[in-house]
Amino acid sequence: MAFRAIRPAELEWITRPHEPDEPARHVAELSDLAEFAHTRANVWRYEPGAKGRRHRHPFQEETFVVLAGTLTMYLGDPPERHDVPPGGLIHVEPRTPLQTVNHGDEDLLVYVYGTPPESEHAELLESAL
């Protein structure tokens, strides 16, 4: 097929592991659904107060597009805070330490696109928070 359209009702949300007292993050994995061959992408939904793990990818660059809410990213070493509003974009080069957080009081929805797709897990780092 020369194209693939995905509608919101087709997304399957997977709740990521988190502590019982921590707000959750949920991911809708798009790569297989969209039949990507050379990239990977997900839509992430962060509940208010949720945070991702600080990490870095050895080869993959990532682009984050904020669909709703405000994304806070802690980038570099030492971590520097960057707030990205709805409709905004932030691009992160490989080997850059990063951590994503929803400091807002509403759900954060972010489209994350990476290339080349890495088959290995990112290197986990100590939290910026």
N, C-alpha and C positions, 0 to 999 in steps of 0.2 A: 504494500500500500504506500502511496506517495505522501500521505499525511496521516496525522492522528489527532483528533480533537478530543479533549478530556473535559467533561463537565463536573462541576463540584459534587454532584450526587454519586459520581463514580469513585471518589476518593475514599480510601480506607485509612482511617486514623489509627495509628499505633501509639499507645502511651509508652513513653520511654521510662526506664527505671528511675526511681527517685525515692527519697526518704519519706516515710509516712507524714511527717510534718512539713514537707516542702511542696510548693506548688508544682504541678506537672508540666511537662513538655510533651507535645504530640506531633507525630510526623506522618505525612502522607507521601509515600515513596512514589516518585513519578517515572523513574528511569525505565523500568520494565513496562509499566503501563503505557508509556509514550513510545516504547521501542527505540530508545536512544542507543546509538551505536558507538559514539565517541565521547560522550559527556555523561554527566549524571545530574539529577535535580530532585529536590524535595520541596514540599511546602511544610513549614513548621508553624505550629500554633503553641505559643507560650501563654500559660495562665499568668495573671498578675503576680509578680514576684519570682517567677521561674527563671532559672539560669542554666545555661549549658556548661559543659566542662571546658576548661581552658585547654587548648591543644594547638598543634600545628601540623600541617600536611607537608611532607617532603617534596612532592611534585605537583600537587593539584592547586590551581588557583581557584578562588571562589568569589562569586558575585552574589550579593544579598540585595534583594529588592523588597522594600517594605510595602505590604499591601494594606495593613491596618495597624494602628497603634504606633508606638515609637520604639525602635530598636536601639538598645545601648550596646556598643561593642567596646571591649577593652583590647587594644591592639598594641603589639610590640613588647619590648622588654627594656625598661620597665613598662607596664601597661599604661596606655593613654586612653582616656574615655572619649568616645565619639557617639553622639546621639543622632539617629537618622529618622526623620519624620516620614509619615505616609507618602508614598510616591518617590521617596529618595532611594538612592543606591549607594552601596559601598563595595569596592572591589579589593580583595585581599590576595596579595601575591604569595606563592609557595614559601614555606619556611617562616612565615610570619605568625607569631603567637597570637591567638585570638580567643575571646570568650564573649558569648552572646547572653544578654540579660533583658528581661522585661521589668523595668523599674516603674512602669505605669500602673494604672488602676483598671485597665481594660485588657482584653486579650490582644496579643501581638501576633500578627500573621505575616510570615516572611517566605518569599520564594528564594531558594538557594540553588545556584547553578555552579557546577564545578567541572573543570577539564584540566588535564586528562583524568578520567575516572580512576581512582586508586582502588586496588583490590585489598590492600593492607589497611589496617586501622591507623588513624593519626596518632602521633606521639602525644600522650596526655601530660599536662603540666600542672603545677600548683595553681590553685584558683587565684584570680586577681582580686577577689572580694574576701 
